[in-house]
Amino acid sequence: MSPPQPVHENGQVIERLATAIDDIRAQLRQVIVGQEEVVDQLLISLFSRGHCMLEGVPGLAKTLLISTLSRTLNLSFSRIQFTPDLMPADITGTDIIEENRSTGQRDLRFLEGPLFSNIILADEINRTPPKTQAALLEAMQERQVTVGRIRHQLSDPFFVLATQNPIEQEGTYPLPEAQQDRFMFKVLVTYPSFDEEFEVARRTTTTPHDTIVPVVAPEEILALQKLVREVPVSDHVIRYTLSLVRQTRVHEEGVPDFIVDQLAWGAGPRAVQFLIIGAKARALMNRRSHVTVADIQALAKPVLRHRIVVNFAAESDGITSDKVIDSLLAATPTQEDELANDARFQAIFAS
């Protein structure tokens, strides 16, 4: 694929990304029933060069979805089962001594770990100690691993999906908020509807007949990731994004009373960046060359839910981070003139 032209100059480029997304969805539907919103959020994260954390009870086809996605994109896939005895070298790789049989000389050779794939499924990431969690998070941020004194570049594209089980916390090592912040999205995988579960039961109790074929090449994914960055964003949308995120910061001047009452901590600047870049990808997926406030609102929960910390009093009242985000969206005006004229937002932007 030739390098993409600027989005605002070439409608064909926009159509190419939207068509690629439609092709990916069509392939996934052969195996995955429902979960349309989850699929869209995974694709937005992929084309934004982000990473995802998926939370859901066992048996909701998280692993099947991710492995099928890798087949659809013609990407290499590694599944790592995180356990309490997993060491950093088990995922990054290690140096081994190898003997040359012809010369008898011994050489040091790097044996790559499972991180050297395009798509990584870190299954139950909270079951492994912080040292191994940190090795994965370093790879996510730097897209490289360091073994000894040698740095090894990881594959590109490189996409990490980590899963957590919300119902079984015994013997786990929960990710600190600062480490969760490295994930672009936290996606909630919920139970299927009655009709969807009926179709799952029908499909999975017969001989499978899926014919998954790759529809997007790795080089094209990289080109489309660059294309996403070309999408223009108006100052109005950036101001709206800032107003959402800055209102979560409890100690800032001008934040709503319910934020002070319900949150212990708010989101940092990375939330603003991920909201905007994710909104760009979402706009292209919907065949638009510009970002709207609706794009930001649609991504507010997956971007913010793991970046804000509900305090003990609110948690005991059954208030979740998603409920706080709903209240925040309802309390934030969408028009630029309202933002500019509201004294509360003037204080937020000035602080």
N, C-alpha and C positions, 0 to 999 in steps of 0.2 A: 504494500500500500504506500502510495506517495505521501509525503508530509502534508498534513491537513492545512488548508488555507484558513485565515481568520474566520471565525464563526459568522460575523456580521457581513462577510463578503461572499459566502458560499453556502447557499441553502442545501446544495447536494451533500455537503459534509454533515449537516445536521440530520438529513434524511438517512445517511449511512449509519450513524450511531443509533438512531431510533429503529432502523430496520434490524441492526445487529441485536438490539435488545429484544425485539419481537421474535427473532429467530431463536435466541437463547431461551426465552419463555416457552416457546413451542416445544423445544426439546425437553425442557424440564417437566412439562405437563405429562409427558409419556410415563414418567416415574413418580413424580410428586403430585399429590392431590391437594388442592387449596394452597394455603400459605403464600398467597399472592403478595401481601405486604412484606412478609419476611424476604421473599425473593427480590422484590424491588429494592429493599434496603441493603441487601447484600450486593446487588449490582451497583447501586449508587456508591457504596463504599469502595468497591473494586475499581470503578472508573475514576474515583477521587484519590486513589493511591492511599486509602485508609485501611484500617483493620477493624474487625467486628468481634464483639463478645455476644454470644447467644446464651440466653437463660431459659430453661424449660425442663420439665420433668422428663424422665427417660421414656423412650418409645415414640417420640414425635418426629422421627426421621431426620434428625439434624445431620447425622453422619451421612445418610443416604443423599440428602440434598447437596451437601458439599462435594461429595465424591462425584455425583452426577454433574454438578457444575464444572468440575475440573475436566470431565470427559467432553462436555459441550464446548469448552474453550480450548481443548487440546493442550492442557497444561498438566505438568507432573503434580502428583498429589501424595502427601505423607500424613498419616494419622499417628499422633503420639498420645498414648494413654498415660496421663500424668498420675504418678503414684508417689507415696511418701519416700520411697527409696530411689527415685529418679535423680540422677546427678546431671550437672550442666554438660559434661562431656557426652552423656547419652544422647543429647539433642544437637549439640554443636558439632560433634566429631572429635577425634583425638589423633595425636601423632603416634605412629607405630614404627617399630624397627623391622625393616624388611631386608632379608639377605638376598643378594644377587648370586644366583646359583652358578653362573658362568665365571664370576670373578671371586666369589667368596666374600665380597665387601658388603658391609652392612650400611644401609641408608635409612634415613628418617623420612617416612612418607605420611602425609596427612590423609586420614580416612574420614570422608565426609559423613556427617550425621544426617538425620532426617530433615533438618532445617534447610537442606540444600534441595528444595523443591519449590515449585511456583505457588502452590496452595498448601497451607499447613493447617491441619485440624488439631488444636491443642485440647484434647478431651479432658474435661474436669480439671481445669488449670488450678483450681483452688485446693487440690489434693496433694500438691507437691510443695516442698519447702521453698521459702523465699529465695534462696540462692539459685535454684533452677528457674523459678519464675523470672528472676532478674535477667538470666541469660537469654530467655525468650524475648523479654521486653527490650533488651539491648539490640537484639537482632531486628526487631520491629522498627525501632527508631533509626538505627544506623544502617540497616540492610547489609550488615556484615557481622562476622564473628571473629573474635581474637582467641587464638589458641597458642599458648606460649607467648612469643613476641611477634607472631605473624598474623596479619589480618587477611581474612578470606572473604571475598565478595559473595553475596548470596545471589540467587537467581532473580531475574527481572522479566516479567512482573513477579512481585512477592506479596502474598496476601495471607494474613493470619486470621483464623477464626477460632476463638477460644470458647469453650462451653463451661457452664456452671450449672450444678443441680441445686435448685432453690429449696428442696425439701429435706436434704440430708446434709447437715452441717457438722456432724460428729467426725473428728479426725481431719478437719480441713484447715487450710492456711489462707484465710480470706485475703484477697488482693487489697492493699492499701489504696486509698482514694487517689494518691499521686500516681500509682501504677495503672489504675483503671483509666486515668486521664489519657493514657497513650492510645486507648481504643477510640476510634472515631464514633462508633455506634455501640450502644447496648440494645440488642434486639430481643424482645420477648417472644418466645415461641409458645403458642397457646394450643389448647385442645382443639381438634377439628369439630366442625358442625356435624349434625346427625347425617346429612347427605354425604358429606365428605368422608366421614368414617365408614359409611356404608360402601362407598367406592373403594376405600382403602382395603376393607375386608374382602371385597370381591376380587380385587386385583392381586392381593398378596397371598391368596389361598389357591391360586392356579399357576400354571407354568408361565413365567414372565416372557413377554414378547417385545420388549422395548428395543428400538433400533436407534440408539443415540449416536449421532454423528457430530463431529466438530463443525461449528458454524463460524467461529472467529479464531483467527490465528494469533499467536502470542505477539507478533510484530504489530498487528492491527490493534491489539489491546493497548500497547504502549503508545501508539499514535493517537488513539482515542483519549487516553489519559492526558496527553498534552493538549488535545483539543478542548477538554473541559476547562482548562485554565484560561482559554481565550474568551470565554463567555463574559460579556460586560455586566457590571452590577451598578445600579444607580446609587447615588449618595443617600437617597431616601431609604432604600432597602438596607444599606449598611447601618444607618442610624437606627432603624427599627431593630436590627439584630443586636446592636450594642445596647439598646434600651432593655431588651429581654434579658441579656446576660448580666448586665451591670445591676439590674434589679434583684438578682439572686444573692448579691454580696451583702450580707447582713449588716456589716459595719459601715457601709457607704451611706452618705447623706441622701435623703429623699426616697429611700426604698419603702414599699408598701408595708403597712402594719402587719399583715398576715405573714410576710416574709420574715420579719423580726420574730414573730411568735412561733413560727413553724420550722425554720431552718437553723442549723448550727453552722453551716458553711455553704458558700456559693461557688459558682463556676468561674474558671480563669479564662485568660485570653484564647487558649486553644479551642474553647467552645465556640467563640466567634469565628475563628478560622474554619473550623469544621462545618459550621452552619452555612457559611457562605460557599465554600467549595462544594459541599453536598448539594446545596440549592442549584449551583451551576449544572451539576450532573443531572439533577432531576429535571431542570428546564430542558436540557437537550433530549432527555428520554421522552419528554412530552412534546418534542418537535418545536421548541421555542428557542430563540436566540437571545433571550434576556431572562433575568431572574425577577420573580415577583415576591411580594410579602407572603403569599400563599405557600410558596416553596419553603420559606423559612419556617412558617408555622407547621407544615407537614413534617419537618425534621426536628422540631423542638424536643419532642420526647426522647427519641433514640440518642440525640446528642447530649441532652442535659440530665437525663434520669440517673446516670452514674456519676455525675459531676456535682450534684447538690446533695447535701447531707441533712436529712430530716432529724430534728432534735428529739430527745427522749419523750418530752411531753406530747408532741404531735404524733410520734410513732405509737404511743400508748392509746391515743385517740383514733387510731386506724388511718391516719393521714399518710399517704405514700408520696413519693417524689412526683409521680405522674399527676396526682391530684393538685399538688402545688403548681406544676407547670400549667395545668388547665386554668387555674385561677390567675396565673401570670399572663397567659394569653388573653384571657377575658379582660384583664385590667390594663392592657397596653394598647393604646390607640394605633391604628394602622396608617393614618394620614400624616404626612410630614408636617403640615401646618399645626395639627393638634400636638404633635411631639414638641414642636418649637415653642408653642405658646403655653404649654403646661409647666408651671413653676417646678413641679416635682421632677420632671425630666431635665429641666435646665440644671437643677442641683446635681442630678446623676451624671450628666455629661461634663459638668464643671469639676466634679470631685476627682 
